[in-house]
């Protein structure tokens, strides 16, 4: 179909099957929609999956800007910041994800990586 949901699911499927160019192209077409936070998140995930962590940061930040309750974006951004050795932004993002989630296993796993 051509609904926004089906397009987003298709883009997610492309990303998860490592068809990054196709996923990225489809996510970019979704940026012109009212709820484009998931498209920015998808672009951030593509960058992460491709190993381009610095490119993931602005995409994940835009996803959060458009949806301040986007738990997955906060969690992934916190992990990216941690991997980039940006400890305070990492801590802030992971704690925000923790506050917004209800013991989400992915958030807890990312928090477990925090250096003590």
The first five atom37 places (N, CA, C, CB, O) and aatype in JSON, in Angstrom:
{
  "aatype": [20, 20, 20, 20, 20, 20, 20, 20, 20, 20, 20, 20, 20, 20, 20, 20, 20, 20, 20, 20, 20, 20, 20, 20, 20, 20, 20, 20, 20, 20, 20, 20, 20, 20, 20, 20, 20, 20, 20, 20, 20, 20, 20, 20, 20, 20, 20, 20, 20, 20, 20, 20, 20, 20, 20, 20, 20, 20, 20, 20, 20, 20, 20, 20, 20, 20, 20, 20, 20, 20, 20, 20, 20, 20, 20, 20, 20, 20, 20, 20, 20, 20, 20, 20, 20, 20, 20, 20, 20, 20, 20, 20, 20, 20, 20, 20, 20, 20, 20, 20, 20, 20, 20, 20, 20, 20, 20, 20, 20, 20, 20, 20, 20, 20, 20, 20],
  "atom_mask": [
    [1, 1, 1, 1, 1],
    [1, 1, 1, 1, 1],
    [1, 1, 1, 1, 1],
    [1, 1, 1, 1, 1],
    [1, 1, 1, 1, 1],
    [1, 1, 1, 1, 1],
    [1, 1, 1, 1, 1],
    [1, 1, 1, 1, 1],
    [1, 1, 1, 1, 1],
    [1, 1, 1, 1, 1],
    [1, 1, 1, 1, 1],
    [1, 1, 1, 1, 1],
    [1, 1, 1, 1, 1],
    [1, 1, 1, 1, 1],
    [1, 1, 1, 1, 1],
    [1, 1, 1, 1, 1],
    [1, 1, 1, 1, 1],
    [1, 1, 1, 1, 1],
    [1, 1, 1, 1, 1],
    [1, 1, 1, 1, 1],
    [1, 1, 1, 1, 1],
    [1, 1, 1, 1, 1],
    [1, 1, 1, 1, 1],
    [1, 1, 1, 1, 1],
    [1, 1, 1, 1, 1],
    [1, 1, 1, 1, 1],
    [1, 1, 1, 1, 1],
    [1, 1, 1, 1, 1],
    [1, 1, 1, 1, 1],
    [1, 1, 1, 1, 1],
    [1, 1, 1, 1, 1],
    [1, 1, 1, 1, 1],
    [1, 1, 1, 1, 1],
    [1, 1, 1, 1, 1],
    [1, 1, 1, 1, 1],
    [1, 1, 1, 1, 1],
    [1, 1, 1, 1, 1],
    [1, 1, 1, 1, 1],
    [1, 1, 1, 1, 1],
    [1, 1, 1, 1, 1],
    [1, 1, 1, 1, 1],
    [1, 1, 1, 1, 1],
    [1, 1, 1, 1, 1],
    [1, 1, 1, 1, 1],
    [1, 1, 1, 1, 1],
    [1, 1, 1, 1, 1],
    [1, 1, 1, 1, 1],
    [1, 1, 1, 1, 1],
    [1, 1, 1, 1, 1],
    [1, 1, 1, 1, 1],
    [1, 1, 1, 1, 1],
    [1, 1, 1, 1, 1],
    [1, 1, 1, 1, 1],
    [1, 1, 1, 1, 1],
    [1, 1, 1, 1, 1],
    [1, 1, 1, 1, 1],
    [1, 1, 1, 1, 1],
    [1, 1, 1, 1, 1],
    [1, 1, 1, 1, 1],
    [1, 1, 1, 1, 1],
    [1, 1, 1, 1, 1],
    [1, 1, 1, 1, 1],
    [1, 1, 1, 1, 1],
    [1, 1, 1, 1, 1],
    [1, 1, 1, 1, 1],
    [1, 1, 1, 1, 1],
    [1, 1, 1, 1, 1],
    [1, 1, 1, 1, 1],
    [1, 1, 1, 1, 1],
    [1, 1, 1, 1, 1],
    [1, 1, 1, 1, 1],
    [1, 1, 1, 1, 1],
    [1, 1, 1, 1, 1],
    [1, 1, 1, 1, 1],
    [1, 1, 1, 1, 1],
    [1, 1, 1, 1, 1],
    [1, 1, 1, 1, 1],
    [1, 1, 1, 1, 1],
    [1, 1, 1, 1, 1],
    [1, 1, 1, 1, 1],
    [1, 1, 1, 1, 1],
    [1, 1, 1, 1, 1],
    [1, 1, 1, 1, 1],
    [1, 1, 1, 1, 1],
    [1, 1, 1, 1, 1],
    [1, 1, 1, 1, 1],
    [1, 1, 1, 1, 1],
    [1, 1, 1, 1, 1],
    [1, 1, 1, 1, 1],
    [1, 1, 1, 1, 1],
    [1, 1, 1, 1, 1],
    [1, 1, 1, 1, 1],
    [1, 1, 1, 1, 1],
    [1, 1, 1, 1, 1],
    [1, 1, 1, 1, 1],
    [1, 1, 1, 1, 1],
    [1, 1, 1, 1, 1],
    [1, 1, 1, 1, 1],
    [1, 1, 1, 1, 1],
    [1, 1, 1, 1, 1],
    [1, 1, 1, 1, 1],
    [1, 1, 1, 1, 1],
    [1, 1, 1, 1, 1],
    [1, 1, 1, 1, 1],
    [1, 1, 1, 1, 1],
    [1, 1, 1, 1, 1],
    [1, 1, 1, 1, 1],
    [1, 1, 1, 1, 1],
    [1, 1, 1, 1, 1],
    [1, 1, 1, 1, 1],
    [1, 1, 1, 1, 1],
    [1, 1, 1, 1, 1],
    [1, 1, 1, 1, 1],
    [1, 1, 1, 1, 1],
    [1, 1, 1, 1, 1],
    [1, 1, 1, 1, 1]
  ],
  "atom_positions": [
    [[0.8, -1.19, 0.0], [0.0, 0.0, 0.0], [0.84, 1.25, 0.0], [-0.91, 0.0, 1.17], [2.07, 1.19, 0.03]],
    [[0.15, 2.37, -0.03], [0.86, 3.65, -0.06], [0.6, 4.48, 1.19], [0.45, 4.43, -1.28], [0.93, 5.66, 1.22]],
    [[0.03, 3.88, 2.22], [-0.19, 4.64, 3.44], [1.15, 4.94, 4.09], [-1.12, 3.86, 4.42], [2.15, 4.27, 3.83]],
    [[1.17, 5.96, 4.94], [2.4, 6.34, 5.62], [2.92, 5.2, 6.49], [2.18, 7.58, 6.46], [4.13, 4.96, 6.57]],
    [[2.0, 4.5, 7.13], [2.41, 3.38, 7.98], [3.08, 2.3, 7.15], [1.2, 2.79, 8.72], [4.13, 1.78, 7.55]],
    [[2.5, 1.94, 6.02], [3.09, 0.89, 5.19], [4.43, 1.34, 4.61], [2.12, 0.48, 4.06], [5.35, 0.53, 4.47]],
    [[4.55, 2.6, 4.26], [5.83, 3.11, 3.75], [6.91, 3.06, 4.83], [5.66, 4.54, 3.23], [8.05, 2.68, 4.56]],
    [[6.54, 3.44, 6.04], [7.49, 3.4, 7.14], [7.91, 1.96, 7.45], [6.9, 4.06, 8.4], [9.08, 1.68, 7.68]],
    [[6.94, 1.05, 7.44], [7.25, -0.36, 7.67], [8.16, -0.91, 6.58], [5.97, -1.19, 7.76], [9.05, -1.72, 6.84]],
    [[7.92, -0.49, 5.36], [8.77, -0.92, 4.24], [10.19, -0.39, 4.42], [8.18, -0.44, 2.89], [11.16, -1.13, 4.22]],
    [[10.31, 0.87, 4.8], [11.64, 1.45, 5.04], [12.35, 0.72, 6.18], [11.52, 2.96, 5.38], [13.54, 0.44, 6.09]],
    [[11.61, 0.39, 7.25], [12.19, -0.38, 8.36], [12.66, -1.74, 7.89], [11.17, -0.54, 9.49], [13.73, -2.21, 8.29]],
    [[11.87, -2.38, 7.04], [12.25, -3.7, 6.51], [13.52, -3.6, 5.66], [11.1, -4.3, 5.68], [14.4, -4.46, 5.76]],
    [[13.61, -2.57, 4.84], [14.82, -2.37, 4.04], [16.04, -2.2, 4.96], [14.67, -1.14, 3.11], [17.1, -2.78, 4.72]],
    [[15.86, -1.4, 6.01], [16.98, -1.18, 6.94], [17.39, -2.47, 7.63], [16.6, -0.12, 7.99], [18.57, -2.78, 7.75]],
    [[16.41, -3.22, 8.08], [16.7, -4.44, 8.82], [17.28, -5.55, 7.94], [15.44, -4.94, 9.5], [17.88, -6.5, 8.44]],
    [[17.11, -5.42, 6.65], [17.69, -6.4, 5.72], [18.92, -5.81, 5.02], [16.64, -6.84, 4.67], [19.34, -6.3, 3.97]],
    [[19.48, -4.77, 5.61], [20.71, -4.13, 5.17], [20.64, -3.55, 3.76], [21.83, -5.1, 5.24], [21.65, -3.45, 3.07]],
    [[19.45, -3.16, 3.34], [19.27, -2.45, 2.08], [19.21, -0.96, 2.4], [17.96, -2.92, 1.32], [18.18, -0.29, 2.25]],
    [[20.36, -0.46, 2.85], [20.42, 0.88, 3.43], [20.07, 1.99, 2.46], [21.79, 1.12, 3.97], [19.4, 2.96, 2.84]],
    [[20.51, 1.88, 1.22], [20.19, 2.93, 0.24], [18.69, 3.04, 0.01], [20.91, 2.66, -1.09], [18.14, 4.13, -0.06]],
    [[18.04, 1.89, -0.1], [16.59, 1.9, -0.31], [15.87, 2.43, 0.93], [16.08, 0.49, -0.66], [14.9, 3.19, 0.83]],
    [[16.33, 2.02, 2.1], [15.72, 2.49, 3.34], [15.87, 4.0, 3.48], [16.34, 1.78, 4.56], [14.92, 4.71, 3.78]],
    [[17.08, 4.46, 3.25], [17.35, 5.89, 3.38], [16.5, 6.71, 2.4], [18.84, 6.17, 3.14], [15.96, 7.75, 2.78]],
    [[16.38, 6.25, 1.19], [15.57, 6.97, 0.2], [14.12, 7.03, 0.62], [15.68, 6.3, -1.18], [13.47, 8.07, 0.48]],
    [[13.6, 5.94, 1.14], [12.2, 5.92, 1.57], [11.99, 6.76, 2.82], [11.74, 4.48, 1.82], [10.99, 7.49, 2.91]],
    [[12.89, 6.68, 3.78], [12.78, 7.54, 4.97], [12.78, 9.02, 4.57], [13.94, 7.26, 5.96], [12.02, 9.81, 5.12]],
    [[13.62, 9.38, 3.61], [13.69, 10.78, 3.18], [12.38, 11.26, 2.58], [14.82, 10.97, 2.17], [12.01, 12.42, 2.73]],
    [[11.66, 10.37, 1.89], [10.36, 10.78, 1.36], [9.35, 11.0, 2.48], [9.83, 9.72, 0.38], [8.38, 11.74, 2.3]],
    [[9.57, 10.37, 3.63], [8.66, 10.51, 4.76], [8.96, 11.75, 5.61], [8.72, 9.27, 5.63], [8.21, 12.06, 6.54]],
    [[10.03, 12.44, 5.31], [10.36, 13.64, 6.07], [9.36, 14.76, 5.83], [11.75, 14.11, 5.71], [9.24, 15.67, 6.65]],
    [[8.65, 14.71, 4.73], [7.69, 15.76, 4.39], [6.3, 15.49, 4.94], [7.61, 15.91, 2.89], [5.32, 16.07, 4.47]],
    [[6.19, 14.63, 5.92], [4.89, 14.31, 6.52], [4.76, 15.04, 7.86], [4.73, 12.79, 6.71], [5.74, 15.54, 8.4]],
    [[3.55, 15.07, 8.38], [3.3, 15.76, 9.66], [4.05, 15.1, 10.81], [1.81, 15.78, 9.96], [4.66, 15.78, 11.63]],
    [[4.02, 13.78, 10.87], [4.72, 13.04, 11.93], [5.98, 12.43, 11.36], [3.8, 11.95, 12.56], [6.01, 11.25, 11.02]],
    [[7.02, 13.26, 11.25], [8.24, 12.78, 10.63], [9.3, 12.34, 11.64], [8.81, 13.86, 9.75], [10.44, 12.07, 11.26]],
    [[8.94, 12.26, 12.9], [9.91, 11.84, 13.91], [10.43, 10.42, 13.63], [9.28, 11.9, 15.31], [11.61, 10.13, 13.82]],
    [[9.54, 9.54, 13.17], [9.97, 8.17, 12.88], [10.87, 8.11, 11.66], [8.75, 7.28, 12.67], [11.73, 7.23, 11.57]],
    [[10.69, 9.01, 10.72], [11.58, 9.06, 9.55], [12.97, 9.51, 9.97], [11.01, 10.02, 8.46], [13.97, 8.94, 9.52]],
    [[13.05, 10.53, 10.83], [14.36, 10.96, 11.33], [15.01, 9.83, 12.15], [14.23, 12.24, 12.18], [16.21, 9.6, 12.05]],
    [[14.19, 9.15, 12.95], [14.73, 8.03, 13.73], [15.26, 6.95, 12.79], [13.63, 7.44, 14.67], [16.34, 6.4, 13.02]],
    [[14.52, 6.64, 11.75], [14.96, 5.65, 10.78], [16.27, 6.03, 10.13], [13.9, 5.45, 9.73], [17.15, 5.19, 9.95]],
    [[16.41, 7.3, 9.76], [17.67, 7.77, 9.18], [18.82, 7.65, 10.18], [17.53, 9.23, 8.7], [19.94, 7.32, 9.81]],
    [[18.52, 7.93, 11.43], [19.54, 7.76, 12.47], [19.95, 6.31, 12.62], [19.03, 8.28, 13.8], [21.13, 6.0, 12.78]],
    [[18.97, 5.42, 12.57], [19.27, 3.98, 12.67], [20.07, 3.5, 11.46], [17.97, 3.16, 12.8], [20.97, 2.67, 11.61]],
    [[19.76, 4.0, 10.28], [20.54, 3.64, 9.09], [22.0, 4.05, 9.3], [19.96, 4.32, 7.8], [22.91, 3.27, 9.03]],
    [[22.21, 5.26, 9.79], [23.58, 5.73, 10.03], [24.28, 4.84, 11.06], [23.57, 7.2, 10.52], [25.45, 4.49, 10.88]],
    [[23.58, 4.47, 12.12], [24.15, 3.57, 13.13], [24.51, 2.23, 12.49], [23.17, 3.36, 14.31], [25.61, 1.72, 12.67]],
    [[23.58, 1.68, 11.76], [23.8, 0.36, 11.14], [24.95, 0.39, 10.14], [22.52, -0.11, 10.45], [25.62, -0.62, 9.94]],
    [[25.18, 1.54, 9.53], [26.28, 1.68, 8.57], [27.59, 2.01, 9.28], [25.95, 2.78, 7.55], [28.65, 2.06, 8.65]],
    [[27.53, 2.23, 10.59], [28.73, 2.52, 11.36], [29.12, 3.98, 11.36], [29.85, 1.73, 10.85], [30.23, 4.32, 11.77]],
    [[28.24, 4.86, 10.92], [28.51, 6.3, 10.88], [27.84, 6.97, 12.07], [28.02, 6.93, 9.53], [26.81, 7.64, 11.93]],
    [[28.42, 6.78, 13.25], [27.81, 7.29, 14.48], [27.66, 8.8, 14.5], [28.63, 6.85, 15.66], [26.62, 9.29, 14.93]],
    [[28.67, 9.57, 14.05], [28.47, 11.03, 14.05], [27.28, 11.48, 13.21], [29.73, 11.72, 13.54], [26.61, 12.45, 13.56]],
    [[27.0, 10.79, 12.11], [25.86, 11.16, 11.27], [24.53, 10.8, 11.93], [25.96, 10.48, 9.91], [23.5, 11.38, 11.6]],
    [[24.55, 9.85, 12.85], [23.32, 9.43, 13.52], [22.82, 10.47, 14.51], [23.55, 8.1, 14.23], [21.62, 10.61, 14.74]],
    [[23.76, 11.2, 15.11], [23.39, 12.14, 16.18], [22.36, 13.18, 15.74], [24.63, 12.85, 16.67], [21.33, 13.29, 16.4]],
    [[22.59, 13.94, 14.67], [21.58, 14.96, 14.33], [20.23, 14.36, 13.93], [22.09, 15.83, 13.19], [19.19, 14.97, 14.17]],
    [[20.24, 13.18, 13.34], [18.97, 12.55, 12.95], [18.18, 12.15, 14.2], [19.23, 11.3, 12.06], [16.97, 12.39, 14.27]],
    [[18.86, 11.55, 15.17], [18.17, 11.15, 16.4], [17.72, 12.38, 17.2], [19.1, 10.27, 17.27], [16.64, 12.38, 17.8]],
    [[18.53, 13.42, 17.19], [18.14, 14.66, 17.88], [16.89, 15.26, 17.23], [19.3, 15.68, 17.86], [16.02, 15.77, 17.93]],
    [[16.81, 15.22, 15.91], [15.63, 15.74, 15.22], [14.4, 14.9, 15.53], [15.86, 15.78, 13.69], [13.3, 15.43, 15.67]],
    [[14.58, 13.59, 15.64], [13.45, 12.72, 16.01], [12.92, 13.11, 17.39], [13.88, 11.24, 16.01], [11.7, 13.16, 17.59]],
    [[13.82, 13.37, 18.32], [13.42, 13.76, 19.67], [12.79, 15.15, 19.67], [14.64, 13.73, 20.62], [11.81, 15.4, 20.39]],
    [[13.34, 16.05, 18.88], [12.79, 17.41, 18.79], [11.33, 17.36, 18.33], [13.63, 18.28, 17.82], [10.5, 18.11, 18.82]],
    [[11.05, 16.48, 17.4], [9.69, 16.39, 16.86], [8.76, 15.55, 17.73], [9.74, 15.81, 15.47], [7.54, 15.7, 17.67]],
    [[9.35, 14.65, 18.53], [8.56, 13.84, 19.45], [9.34, 13.72, 20.76], [8.23, 12.43, 18.84], [10.13, 12.79, 20.91]],
    [[9.12, 14.64, 21.7], [9.89, 14.64, 22.95], [9.67, 13.41, 23.84], [9.55, 15.86, 23.73], [10.34, 13.27, 24.87]],
    [[8.76, 12.54, 23.47], [8.52, 11.32, 24.25], [9.04, 10.07, 23.55], [7.04, 11.17, 24.53], [8.62, 8.96, 23.88]],
    [[9.93, 10.22, 22.6], [10.42, 9.13, 21.76], [11.51, 8.34, 22.51], [10.97, 9.68, 20.4], [12.7, 8.62, 22.37]],
    [[11.09, 7.37, 23.28], [11.98, 6.6, 24.15], [13.12, 5.96, 23.37], [11.19, 5.54, 24.88], [14.28, 6.05, 23.78]],
    [[12.8, 5.3, 22.26], [13.83, 4.6, 21.48], [14.9, 5.57, 20.97], [13.19, 3.86, 20.3], [16.08, 5.24, 20.95]],
    [[14.48, 6.75, 20.56], [15.43, 7.74, 20.06], [16.36, 8.2, 21.18], [14.69, 8.95, 19.45], [17.57, 8.31, 20.98]],
    [[15.8, 8.47, 22.38], [16.64, 8.84, 23.52], [17.62, 7.72, 23.85], [15.78, 9.17, 24.74], [18.8, 7.97, 24.08]],
    [[17.15, 6.51, 23.86], [18.0, 5.36, 24.21], [19.12, 5.18, 23.2], [17.16, 4.08, 24.29], [20.28, 5.03, 23.58]],
    [[18.78, 5.2, 21.92], [19.81, 5.04, 20.89], [20.78, 6.22, 20.87], [19.16, 4.89, 19.51], [21.98, 6.03, 20.68]],
    [[20.27, 7.43, 21.07], [21.13, 8.6, 21.11], [22.1, 8.5, 22.29], [20.28, 9.9, 21.22], [23.29, 8.82, 22.16]],
    [[21.6, 8.05, 23.42], [22.48, 7.87, 24.58], [23.59, 6.87, 24.31], [21.67, 7.41, 25.78], [24.73, 7.09, 24.7]],
    [[23.26, 5.78, 23.64], [24.26, 4.78, 23.31], [25.27, 5.34, 22.3], [23.6, 3.52, 22.74], [26.47, 5.11, 22.44]],
    [[24.79, 6.06, 21.3], [25.69, 6.66, 20.32], [26.63, 7.65, 21.0], [24.89, 7.37, 19.2], [27.84, 7.64, 20.76]],
    [[26.08, 8.5, 21.86], [26.94, 9.44, 22.59], [27.99, 8.69, 23.42], [26.08, 10.35, 23.51], [29.15, 9.1, 23.46]],
    [[27.58, 7.6, 24.06], [28.51, 6.83, 24.86], [29.64, 6.27, 23.99], [27.78, 5.69, 25.59], [30.81, 6.33, 24.36]],
    [[29.29, 5.74, 22.84], [30.29, 5.19, 21.93], [31.21, 6.28, 21.37], [29.6, 4.45, 20.79], [32.35, 6.01, 21.0]],
    [[30.69, 7.5, 21.3], [31.5, 8.63, 20.84], [32.26, 9.3, 22.0], [30.62, 9.66, 20.14], [32.93, 10.31, 21.81]],
    [[32.13, 8.71, 23.19], [32.79, 9.19, 24.4], [32.3, 10.57, 24.84], [34.29, 9.23, 24.17], [33.07, 11.35, 25.41]],
    [[31.04, 10.87, 24.58], [30.4, 12.09, 25.07], [29.56, 11.69, 26.28], [29.51, 12.77, 23.95], [28.36, 11.45, 26.17]],
    [[30.21, 11.63, 27.42], [29.59, 11.01, 28.6], [28.39, 11.75, 29.16], [30.61, 10.88, 29.66], [27.37, 11.13, 29.45]],
    [[28.48, 13.05, 29.32], [27.35, 13.76, 29.92], [26.11, 13.73, 29.03], [27.73, 15.2, 30.2], [25.02, 13.43, 29.53]],
    [[26.22, 14.01, 27.71], [25.04, 13.87, 26.86], [24.51, 12.44, 26.83], [25.35, 14.33, 25.45], [23.3, 12.22, 26.73]],
    [[25.42, 11.48, 26.92], [25.0, 10.09, 26.95], [24.17, 9.81, 28.19], [26.23, 9.16, 26.91], [23.09, 9.22, 28.12]],
    [[24.68, 10.24, 29.33], [23.98, 10.03, 30.59], [22.61, 10.7, 30.56], [24.8, 10.57, 31.76], [21.61, 10.11, 30.96]],
    [[22.57, 11.94, 30.08], [21.3, 12.68, 30.03], [20.27, 11.97, 29.15], [21.54, 14.11, 29.5], [19.11, 11.84, 29.54]],
    [[20.7, 11.5, 27.99], [19.77, 10.82, 27.07], [19.3, 9.49, 27.63], [20.43, 10.6, 25.71], [18.12, 9.16, 27.54]],
    [[20.23, 8.73, 28.2], [19.85, 7.43, 28.76], [18.92, 7.59, 29.96], [21.09, 6.63, 29.16], [17.99, 6.8, 30.14]],
    [[19.17, 8.6, 30.78], [18.3, 8.82, 31.94], [16.91, 9.28, 31.49], [18.92, 9.86, 32.89], [15.9, 8.89, 32.08]],
    [[16.85, 10.1, 30.45], [15.54, 10.53, 29.93], [14.79, 9.32, 29.39], [15.72, 11.61, 28.81], [13.59, 9.17, 29.63]],
    [[15.49, 8.44, 28.67], [14.85, 7.22, 28.16], [14.33, 6.37, 29.31], [15.83, 6.41, 27.29], [13.24, 5.81, 29.24]],
    [[15.13, 6.27, 30.35], [14.74, 5.48, 31.51], [13.5, 6.07, 32.19], [15.89, 5.39, 32.51], [12.61, 5.34, 32.6]],
    [[13.46, 7.38, 32.3], [12.31, 8.04, 32.93], [11.04, 7.85, 32.12], [12.6, 9.53, 33.11], [9.95, 7.7, 32.68]],
    [[11.17, 7.86, 30.8], [10.0, 7.76, 29.92], [9.52, 6.32, 29.73], [10.32, 8.37, 28.58], [8.35, 6.08, 29.42]],
    [[10.42, 5.38, 29.91], [10.05, 3.98, 29.68], [9.64, 3.33, 30.98], [11.2, 3.2, 29.02], [9.89, 3.84, 32.07]],
    [[9.03, 2.21, 30.84], [8.63, 1.45, 32.01], [9.44, 0.15, 32.02], [7.08, 1.16, 32.02], [8.93, -0.92, 31.67]],
    [[10.7, 0.27, 32.42], [11.61, -0.87, 32.46], [11.76, -1.55, 31.1], [11.12, -1.89, 33.47], [11.8, -2.77, 31.01]],
    [[11.85, -0.74, 30.05], [12.06, -1.27, 28.7], [13.41, -2.0, 28.67], [12.03, -0.12, 27.63], [14.42, -1.44, 29.08]],
    [[13.43, -3.26, 28.21], [14.68, -4.05, 28.23], [15.82, -3.4, 27.44], [14.41, -5.43, 27.68], [16.98, -3.48, 27.86]],
    [[15.52, -2.77, 26.3], [16.57, -2.14, 25.51], [17.16, -0.95, 26.25], [16.02, -1.7, 24.14], [18.38, -0.76, 26.25]],
    [[16.32, -0.16, 26.88], [16.79, 0.98, 27.65], [17.66, 0.5, 28.81], [15.6, 1.83, 28.17], [18.73, 1.06, 29.06]],
    [[17.21, -0.53, 29.5], [17.98, -1.07, 30.62], [19.32, -1.64, 30.15], [17.18, -2.15, 31.34], [20.33, -1.5, 30.84]],
    [[19.33, -2.27, 28.98], [20.58, -2.8, 28.43], [21.55, -1.67, 28.1], [20.31, -3.65, 27.17], [22.75, -1.78, 28.37]],
    [[21.03, -0.6, 27.51], [21.89, 0.54, 27.2], [22.41, 1.2, 28.47], [21.14, 1.57, 26.34], [23.57, 1.62, 28.53]],
    [[21.58, 1.29, 29.49], [22.02, 1.85, 30.77], [23.09, 0.98, 31.42], [20.82, 2.01, 31.73], [23.99, 1.49, 32.08]],
    [[22.99, -0.32, 31.22], [23.97, -1.23, 31.8], [25.37, -1.02, 31.22], [23.53, -2.66, 31.57], [26.36, -1.39, 31.85]],
    [[25.45, -0.42, 30.05], [26.74, -0.16, 29.42], [27.42, 1.09, 29.99], [26.57, 0.0, 27.93], [28.59, 1.33, 29.74]],
    [[26.66, 1.86, 30.77], [27.2, 3.11, 31.31], [28.38, 2.77, 32.22], [26.11, 3.91, 32.1], [28.27, 1.9, 33.09]],
    [[29.53, 3.45, 32.03], [30.72, 3.14, 32.85], [30.49, 3.59, 34.29], [31.98, 3.83, 32.28], [29.94, 4.66, 34.54]],
    [[30.91, 2.77, 35.2], [30.74, 3.1, 36.62], [31.98, 3.72, 37.22], [30.35, 1.87, 37.4], [32.0, 4.05, 38.4]]
  ]
}
